[in-house]
């Protein structure tokens, strides 16, 4: 269950992994690569809803997408 503090919603890596159907390892890698903004609070990473929206809006083409294949040609 995400934490709601005032008008801010925070998700743990575990919560996000379940919501997005990706592994916790993948999310931590995104955080370490600065693809997904997070704050470490109480020893655990927390991602704000705003940071999640920013990541989704920015997006990243899949490795097998037509756009990526064109760039390699």
ZAVEX-281676 format. One record per atom (N, C-alpha, C): x, y, z; atom name; residue in three letters. Coordinates in nm, 4 decimals, padded with zeros to 6 digits. Layout:
<recs>
+----------+----------+----------+----+-----+
:       px :       py :       pz :  a :   r :
+----------+----------+----------+----+-----+
:        X :        Y :        Z : CA : ALA :
...
+----------+----------+----------+----+-----+
</recs>
This chain:
<recs>
+----------+----------+----------+----+-----+
:       px :       py :       pz :  a :   r :
+----------+----------+----------+----+-----+
:  00.0857 : -00.1184 :  00.0000 :  N : UNK :
:  00.0000 :  00.0000 :  00.0000 : CA : UNK :
:  00.0894 :  00.1234 :  00.0000 :  C : UNK :
:  00.0749 :  00.2092 : -00.1013 :  N : UNK :
:  00.1582 :  00.3296 : -00.1071 : CA : UNK :
:  00.1338 :  00.4196 :  00.0143 :  C : UNK :
:  00.2353 :  00.4972 :  00.0478 :  N : UNK :
:  00.2234 :  00.5924 :  00.1579 : CA : UNK :
:  00.1765 :  00.7261 :  00.1008 :  C : UNK :
:  00.0779 :  00.7844 :  00.1648 :  N : UNK :
:  00.0287 :  00.9154 :  00.1233 : CA : UNK :
:  00.0636 :  01.0141 :  00.2336 :  C : UNK :
:  00.1400 :  01.1161 :  00.1952 :  N : UNK :
:  00.1813 :  01.2199 :  00.2888 : CA : UNK :
:  00.1349 :  01.3527 :  00.2293 :  C : UNK :
:  00.0298 :  01.4077 :  00.2863 :  N : UNK :
: -00.0283 :  01.5297 :  00.2298 : CA : UNK :
: -00.0794 :  01.5006 :  00.0897 :  C : UNK :
: -00.0257 :  01.5728 : -00.0097 :  N : UNK :
: -00.0667 :  01.5502 : -00.1480 : CA : UNK :
:  00.0353 :  01.4654 : -00.2250 :  C : UNK :
:  00.1277 :  01.4030 : -00.1517 :  N : UNK :
:  00.2334 :  01.3241 : -00.2144 : CA : UNK :
:  00.2105 :  01.1747 : -00.1889 :  C : UNK :
:  00.2230 :  01.0951 : -00.2952 :  N : UNK :
:  00.2112 :  00.9495 : -00.2838 : CA : UNK :
:  00.3475 :  00.8883 : -00.3093 :  C : UNK :
:  00.3917 :  00.8023 : -00.2180 :  N : UNK :
:  00.5218 :  00.7366 : -00.2307 : CA : UNK :
:  00.5041 :  00.5861 : -00.2421 :  C : UNK :
:  00.5792 :  00.5260 : -00.3356 :  N : UNK :
:  00.5763 :  00.3816 : -00.3570 : CA : UNK :
:  00.7123 :  00.3219 : -00.3235 :  C : UNK :
:  00.7119 :  00.2050 : -00.2634 :  N : UNK :
:  00.8364 :  00.1319 : -00.2440 : CA : UNK :
:  00.8698 :  00.0605 : -00.3740 :  C : UNK :
:  00.9921 :  00.0116 : -00.3847 :  N : UNK :
:  01.0338 : -00.0637 : -00.5029 : CA : UNK :
:  00.9479 : -00.1895 : -00.5174 :  C : UNK :
:  00.9179 : -00.2547 : -00.4078 :  N : UNK :
:  00.8350 : -00.3751 : -00.4126 : CA : UNK :
:  00.6952 : -00.3431 : -00.4654 :  C : UNK :
:  00.6347 : -00.2357 : -00.4154 :  N : UNK :
:  00.5013 : -00.1968 : -00.4615 : CA : UNK :
:  00.5012 : -00.1658 : -00.6113 :  C : UNK :
:  00.6024 : -00.0911 : -00.6550 :  N : UNK :
:  00.6100 : -00.0573 : -00.7967 : CA : UNK :
:  00.6344 : -00.1799 : -00.8838 :  C : UNK :
:  00.7159 : -00.2724 : -00.8348 :  N : UNK :
:  00.7443 : -00.3922 : -00.9142 : CA : UNK :
:  00.6161 : -00.4711 : -00.9389 :  C : UNK :
:  00.5290 : -00.4760 : -00.8403 :  N : UNK :
:  00.4011 : -00.5459 : -00.8561 : CA : UNK :
:  00.3070 : -00.4690 : -00.9492 :  C : UNK :
:  00.3031 : -00.3370 : -00.9348 :  N : UNK :
:  00.2153 : -00.2545 : -01.0185 : CA : UNK :
:  00.2564 : -00.2572 : -01.1654 :  C : UNK :
:  00.3875 : -00.2527 : -01.1901 :  N : UNK :
:  00.4385 : -00.2411 : -01.3259 : CA : UNK :
:  00.4776 : -00.3750 : -01.3871 :  C : UNK :
:  00.4730 : -00.4813 : -01.3073 :  N : UNK :
:  00.5095 : -00.6147 : -01.3527 : CA : UNK :
:  00.6525 : -00.6204 : -01.4057 :  C : UNK :
:  00.7428 : -00.5618 : -01.3275 :  N : UNK :
:  00.8872 : -00.5707 : -01.3531 : CA : UNK :
:  00.9531 : -00.6130 : -01.2230 :  C : UNK :
:  01.0758 : -00.6585 : -01.2317 :  N : UNK :
:  01.1427 : -00.7042 : -01.1104 : CA : UNK :
:  01.1933 : -00.5867 : -01.0269 :  C : UNK :
:  01.2139 : -00.6134 : -00.9006 :  N : UNK :
:  01.2732 : -00.5133 : -00.8116 : CA : UNK :
:  01.4140 : -00.4790 : -00.8590 :  C : UNK :
:  01.4847 : -00.5775 : -00.9094 :  N : UNK :
:  01.6212 : -00.5569 : -00.9597 : CA : UNK :
:  01.6200 : -00.4549 : -01.0736 :  C : UNK :
:  01.5242 : -00.4689 : -01.1652 :  N : UNK :
:  01.5126 : -00.3747 : -01.2771 : CA : UNK :
:  01.4872 : -00.2333 : -01.2268 :  C : UNK :
:  01.3965 : -00.2190 : -01.1326 :  N : UNK :
:  01.3667 : -00.0857 : -01.0789 : CA : UNK :
:  01.4874 : -00.0259 : -01.0083 :  C : UNK :
:  01.5593 : -00.1065 : -00.9325 :  N : UNK :
:  01.6798 : -00.0548 : -00.8644 : CA : UNK :
:  01.7854 : -00.0134 : -00.9665 :  C : UNK :
:  01.7949 : -00.0883 : -01.0766 :  N : UNK :
:  01.8888 : -00.0516 : -01.1824 : CA : UNK :
:  01.8488 :  00.0826 : -01.2438 :  C : UNK :
:  01.7197 :  00.1019 : -01.2698 :  N : UNK :
:  01.6724 :  00.2301 : -01.3222 : CA : UNK :
:  01.7048 :  00.3436 : -01.2260 :  C : UNK :
:  01.6893 :  00.3181 : -01.0973 :  N : UNK :
:  01.7207 :  00.4197 : -00.9955 : CA : UNK :
:  01.8707 :  00.4495 : -00.9968 :  C : UNK :
:  01.9526 :  00.3465 : -00.9988 :  N : UNK :
:  02.0988 :  00.3654 : -00.9988 : CA : UNK :
:  02.1485 :  00.4326 : -01.1258 :  C : UNK :
:  02.0796 :  00.4111 : -01.2369 :  N : UNK :
:  02.1164 :  00.4729 : -01.3649 : CA : UNK :
:  02.0505 :  00.6100 : -01.3830 :  C : UNK :
:  01.9836 :  00.6589 : -01.2784 :  N : UNK :
:  01.9134 :  00.7881 : -01.2798 : CA : UNK :
:  01.8039 :  00.7955 : -01.3858 :  C : UNK :
:  01.7487 :  00.6826 : -01.4235 :  N : UNK :
:  01.6347 :  00.6811 : -01.5153 : CA : UNK :
:  01.5047 :  00.7045 : -01.4390 :  C : UNK :
:  01.5037 :  00.6642 : -01.3124 :  N : UNK :
:  01.3873 :  00.6782 : -01.2261 : CA : UNK :
:  01.4338 :  00.7450 : -01.0970 :  C : UNK :
:  01.3740 :  00.8591 : -01.0639 :  N : UNK :
:  01.4134 :  00.9319 : -00.9431 : CA : UNK :
:  01.3530 :  00.8650 : -00.8203 :  C : UNK :
:  01.4339 :  00.8539 : -00.7155 :  N : UNK :
:  01.3880 :  00.7935 : -00.5901 : CA : UNK :
:  01.4664 :  00.8536 : -00.4742 :  C : UNK :
:  01.4098 :  00.8411 : -00.3563 :  N : UNK :
:  01.4758 :  00.8851 : -00.2326 : CA : UNK :
:  01.4852 :  00.7655 : -00.1402 :  C : UNK :
:  01.5984 :  00.7542 : -00.0730 :  N : UNK :
:  01.6137 :  00.6474 :  00.0245 : CA : UNK :
:  01.5653 :  00.7003 :  00.1593 :  C : UNK :
:  01.4624 :  00.6378 :  00.2114 :  N : UNK :
:  01.4030 :  00.6778 :  00.3394 : CA : UNK :
:  01.3962 :  00.5546 :  00.4270 :  C : UNK :
:  01.4583 :  00.5617 :  00.5432 :  N : UNK :
:  01.4555 :  00.4476 :  00.6348 : CA : UNK :
:  01.5164 :  00.3219 :  00.5756 :  C : UNK :
:  01.6174 :  00.3387 :  00.4910 :  N : UNK :
:  01.6879 :  00.2246 :  00.4339 : CA : UNK :
:  01.6226 :  00.1644 :  00.3107 :  C : UNK :
:  01.5091 :  00.2203 :  00.2658 :  N : UNK :
:  01.4407 :  00.1669 :  00.1479 : CA : UNK :
:  01.4145 :  00.2803 :  00.0491 :  C : UNK :
:  01.4246 :  00.2483 : -00.0790 :  N : UNK :
:  01.3947 :  00.3467 : -00.1820 : CA : UNK :
:  01.2446 :  00.3697 : -00.1910 :  C : UNK :
:  01.2078 :  00.4964 : -00.2095 :  N : UNK :
:  01.0686 :  00.5351 : -00.2314 : CA : UNK :
:  01.0630 :  00.6228 : -00.3557 :  C : UNK :
:  00.9640 :  00.5963 : -00.4406 :  N : UNK :
:  00.9459 :  00.6700 : -00.5650 : CA : UNK :
:  00.8150 :  00.7459 : -00.5551 :  C : UNK :
:  00.8210 :  00.8751 : -00.5835 :  N : UNK :
:  00.6982 :  00.9551 : -00.5783 : CA : UNK :
:  00.6154 :  00.9306 : -00.7039 :  C : UNK :
:  00.4874 :  00.9569 : -00.6926 :  N : UNK :
:  00.3986 :  00.9440 : -00.8082 : CA : UNK :
:  00.4451 :  01.0384 : -00.9193 :  C : UNK :
:  00.4929 :  01.1558 : -00.8808 :  N : UNK :
:  00.5437 :  01.2537 : -00.9777 : CA : UNK :
:  00.6643 :  01.1972 : -01.0532 :  C : UNK :
:  00.7575 :  01.1343 : -00.9812 :  N : UNK :
:  00.8756 :  01.0757 : -01.0456 : CA : UNK :
:  00.8362 :  00.9611 : -01.1384 :  C : UNK :
:  00.7365 :  00.8837 : -01.0983 :  N : UNK :
:  00.6883 :  00.7742 : -01.1816 : CA : UNK :
:  00.6253 :  00.8291 : -01.3098 :  C : UNK :
:  00.5439 :  00.9323 : -01.2968 :  N : UNK :
:  00.4822 :  00.9948 : -01.4155 : CA : UNK :
:  00.5897 :  01.0496 : -01.5090 :  C : UNK :
:  00.6918 :  01.1128 : -01.4512 :  N : UNK :
:  00.8016 :  01.1690 : -01.5311 : CA : UNK :
:  00.8723 :  01.0579 : -01.6090 :  C : UNK :
:  00.8991 :  00.9468 : -01.5428 :  N : UNK :
:  00.9653 :  00.8344 : -01.6091 : CA : UNK :
:  00.8779 :  00.7798 : -01.7225 :  C : UNK :
:  00.7499 :  00.7624 : -01.6958 :  N : UNK :
:  00.6590 :  00.7074 : -01.7972 : CA : UNK :
:  00.6443 :  00.8046 : -01.9142 :  C : UNK :
:  00.6314 :  00.9340 : -01.8853 :  N : UNK :
:  00.6174 :  01.0338 : -01.9918 : CA : UNK :
:  00.7428 :  01.0421 : -02.0783 :  C : UNK :
:  00.8593 :  01.0339 : -02.0133 :  N : UNK :
:  00.9862 :  01.0406 : -02.0860 : CA : UNK :
:  01.0033 :  00.9168 : -02.1718 :  C : UNK :
:  00.9690 :  00.8038 : -02.1136 :  N : UNK :
:  00.9739 :  00.6774 : -02.1863 : CA : UNK :
:  01.1137 :  00.6389 : -02.2313 :  C : UNK :
:  01.1238 :  00.5201 : -02.2807 :  N : UNK :
:  01.2500 :  00.4678 : -02.3308 : CA : UNK :
:  01.2152 :  00.3613 : -02.4334 :  C : UNK :
:  01.2638 :  00.3757 : -02.5567 :  N : UNK :
:  01.2280 :  00.2756 : -02.6576 : CA : UNK :
:  01.2805 :  00.1380 : -02.6203 :  C : UNK :
:  01.2022 :  00.0369 : -02.6537 :  N : UNK :
:  01.2453 : -00.1011 : -02.6288 : CA : UNK :
:  01.3596 : -00.1348 : -02.7214 :  C : UNK :
:  01.4426 : -00.2287 : -02.6791 :  N : UNK :
:  01.5579 : -00.2692 : -02.7594 : CA : UNK :
:  01.5160 : -00.3248 : -02.8946 :  C : UNK :
:  01.4001 : -00.3885 : -02.9016 :  N : UNK :
:  01.3554 : -00.4491 : -03.0264 : CA : UNK :
:  01.2555 : -00.3627 : -03.1023 :  C : UNK :
:  01.2435 : -00.2345 : -03.0629 :  N : UNK :
:  01.1468 : -00.1464 : -03.1298 : CA : UNK :
:  01.1990 : -00.1060 : -03.2677 :  C : UNK :
:  01.1087 : -00.0765 : -03.3604 :  N : UNK :
:  01.1506 : -00.0321 : -03.4939 : CA : UNK :
:  01.2373 :  00.0930 : -03.4885 :  C : UNK :
:  01.2081 :  00.1835 : -03.3929 :  N : UNK :
:  01.2860 :  00.3070 : -03.3801 : CA : UNK :
:  01.4311 :  00.2740 : -03.3510 :  C : UNK :
:  01.4582 :  00.1814 : -03.2617 :  N : UNK :
:  01.5949 :  00.1437 : -03.2269 : CA : UNK :
:  01.6646 :  00.0760 : -03.3441 :  C : UNK :
:  01.5935 : -00.0061 : -03.4190 :  N : UNK :
:  01.6531 : -00.0756 : -03.5322 : CA : UNK :
:  01.6958 :  00.0227 : -03.6398 :  C : UNK :
:  01.6178 :  00.1306 : -03.6587 :  N : UNK :
:  01.6536 :  00.2324 : -03.7567 : CA : UNK :
:  01.7816 :  00.3046 : -03.7183 :  C : UNK :
:  01.7982 :  00.3316 : -03.5880 :  N : UNK :
:  01.9154 :  00.4029 : -03.5402 : CA : UNK :
:  02.0422 :  00.3203 : -03.5608 :  C : UNK :
:  02.0326 :  00.1883 : -03.5532 :  N : UNK :
:  02.1484 :  00.1000 : -03.5662 : CA : UNK :
:  02.1902 :  00.0822 : -03.7117 :  C : UNK :
:  02.0954 :  00.1047 : -03.8051 :  N : UNK :
:  02.1247 :  00.0832 : -03.9474 : CA : UNK :
:  02.2171 :  00.1873 : -04.0036 :  C : UNK :
+----------+----------+----------+----+-----+
</recs>
